[in-house]
Amino acid sequence: MKEPREELKVSAQRIRVIDLETAGNGANDVCEIGWQDVALVEGGRWALTNERGALFVNPGRPITPDTMAIHHILDEQVADAPFWKEVAPSVLRPEGGVVAFAAHRAAFEQRYCTARLTGGLPWICTWKCALRVWPELPRFSNQMLRYLRMPEGLVHEIGLPAHRAMPDAYVTAHHLRDMLNAASLEELLAWSAEPGLLPRVPAGPDRGKGWDRLSTETLIGYLQDRDSDVRFSAQTELTRRGEMETQQDFEPAQGSLL
C-alpha cells in the first residue's frame, strides 16, 4: 500500500528516529539499522518526512538463534554487508544534520550509537516520554502504543514486519510526532535524561496502584528498589508531598559504551 504523501516545507529542525537489530550483545553486533525522520514543518507542527530507510550490517559474528527468532535476519543476508563502523556514519551524520536522535527505550540504541558516532547529540527516549504524555495507558511498548493509540497516518503495511529496523523506526516516529505536537522538544529531552516516571507501581503487592495511593512509609521503602525507574517514581511522589527536599542522584539510564 502506498503511503499518502504530503508536500512538506521542512525547517532545519529534524530528528532522526533510529532502530537497531543485533546479532548479540557485543558493542559492534548490529545487523540492521533503520531510520525515519520527523521534522518541524510549516505551521509550527511536527510531521514525518519521506526520509527513511534501512541497511544491513555485517556483525562480524554469527547471529544468535535467540535474536534470529525475534527479527528473522539470517547470516547469509548480512554476510556481504559492510561493518557497523562503516555503516553508522552515513546514517548518524546525515547531510543537513539533525538536532537530536530518538528511539523507543533509547538506552539500547545508545549502546551502539555512541557519542563518537553521533557527534554527542542528545537523545529522546519515546518510552520515557510516553509515560509522561499518556500516563493513562495500560502499557507502553512500541507496538502496544501503536494499537492502543492508532496514530493518524500510520500505514499498517509500512510498519511491518515488527522487530525489523525500518518498520519499528517508522512506528516510533509516529509516537514521537504526536509527543512533539503535545509537548516541547525541550521537555522531551529533559524527560529522556531522567529515569522513567512510572504512572503506576509495576510489580509486587502494590502492582497497578498509582503512587499517590501509597502511604509515605511504603514510598520510602521503594527508594531502596533495584529499579531506578521505581526509585525515581517513588521519590517524585514524596517530593510532591513535601516529604523530600532534595533529589537523589540516579545513574544515567541512557549511558553509552565507549
Secondary structure, 3 states (H helix, E strand, C coil): CCCCCCCCCEEEEEEEEEEEEECCCCCCCEEEEEEEEEEEECCCEEEEEEEEEEEECECCCCCCHHHHHHHCCCHHHHCCCCEHHHHHHHHHCCCCCCCEEEECCHHHHHHHCCHHHHCCCCEEEHHHHHHHHCCCCCCCCHHHHHHHHCCCCCCCCCCCCCCCHHHHHHHHHHHHHHHHCCCCHHHHHHHHCCCCCCCECCCCCCCCCEHHHCCHHHHHHHCCCCCHHHHHHHHHHHHHCCCCCCCCCCCCCCCCCC
